[in-house]
């Protein structure tokens, strides 16, 4: 990911390692919404046969698979977007703090888990 101001006309630009990209929130939100869309399709599209037990096993398998995807997503979020300590005044400044909080709220609303990373 790279912010527009670091793009170059004559080659590849690079995002400075000391300056997290503001595009991160958008990119990782899209990934989280993709998982949400798959969950909604999976659980709200009638696919179950008349065998209740088979349907229940399928739902359990799907739920565990989604849990794995959410764990991978959470582990893949860059440190700059992870929910940081709320009582640290240095982290409560600017766009980066807002991005951290938005992504955290979206994750919590999707999973119901307030995992601090």
C-alpha positions, -999 to 999 in steps of 0.1 A, spaced: 0 0 0 12 34 -9 -3 69 -5 -7 91 -36 20 116 -25 46 89 -26 38 77 -61 63 86 -89 58 92 -126 91 77 -136 91 45 -116 79 28 -84 74 49 -54 77 36 -19 58 44 13 82 55 40 84 30 68 80 58 94 48 70 78 19 44 78 -3 47 47 -38 62 51 -50 37 25 -46 9 51 -80 15 66 -97 12 33 -78 -19 22 -83 -38 55 -120 -27 58 -126 -42 23 -111 -74 35 -132 -75 66 -164 -67 46 -156 -95 22 -156 -119 51 -189 -104 63 -204 -108 29 -194 -144 28 -209 -150 63 -242 -133 53 -245 -154 21 -235 -186 39 -260 -183 68 -289 -165 52 -291 -183 19 -313 -215 24 -291 -244 15 -300 -270 41 -316 -302 31 -343 -319 51 -317 -336 72 -314 -313 102 -283 -330 116 -264 -327 83 -274 -290 81 -262 -284 116 -229 -300 109 -225 -279 78 -232 -247 97 -207 -257 124 -180 -264 98 -188 -230 81 -187 -212 115 -153 -227 123 -140 -218 88 -151 -182 93 -135 -181 127 -102 -192 111 -106 -165 84 -113 -138 110 -83 -149 131 -60 -147 100 -75 -113 92 -68 -101 127 -33 -114 127 -26 -98 93 -36 -63 103 -5 -41 104 6 -28 137 -2 8 126 -39 -2 124 -42 -23 155 -62 -10 184 -37 7 206 -39 16 243 -66 42 247 -49 59 276 -17 67 256 -19 104 246 7 99 218 -15 75 200 -46 96 201 -36 121 176 -46 124 139 -59 102 112 -40 71 123 -57 69 156 -91 73 139 -83 46 115 -73 22 143 -105 29 161 -127 25 130 -112 -8 120 -114 -21 156 -151 -11 158 -158 -29 126 -141 -60 138 -159 -59 171 -193 -54 155 -186 -84 132 -172 -108 157 -186 -96 190 -150 -100 204 -131 -71 218 -96 -86 212 -69 -62 221 -38 -67 199 
